[in-house]
Amino acid sequence: AIANDSDYGLYDYVYTADTARAFRVAKQLRCGHVGINTAQRNMEAPFGGFKMSGVGRDGGDFGLHAYTELQSIIWPG
């Protein structure tokens, strides 16, 4: 509850020996990333937060979509 009361939600950490509890807690956190027993992050995953953290997502294939425009080209067969 304390973690979710923040105006920011970029990264939270859960440290415990109880794996099931760690995942239960992680699912309740309103943040872009949750580290369970680590401060590392997946460099292939998009990086960004919830609420007032950041201005979108960056990193990974998903992060590239913010910088692209989709165009369809139709060629008659």
C-alpha positions, 0 to 999 in steps of 0.5 A: 500500500505504501509503494502504491501511494507514491505519485511515481511508479518507475521501479519497485523491488521485492526481496523475500525467500518466498517466491509465491509471495514475491509474485503476489506482491509484484502483481499488486504494485503499480509500477513499470518494473518489479525486481524480485531479489535483484536490482537488474533489469531486462535490457530487451524489455521496454523501460518506462513507468506508471503514473508520473514516471517518465514520458512513455516507454523506451528500449526493446522492440516495443519501445521503438514503436513510439518513434515510428509511423506505420504506412501501408503500401498496396500493390495490385496483383 
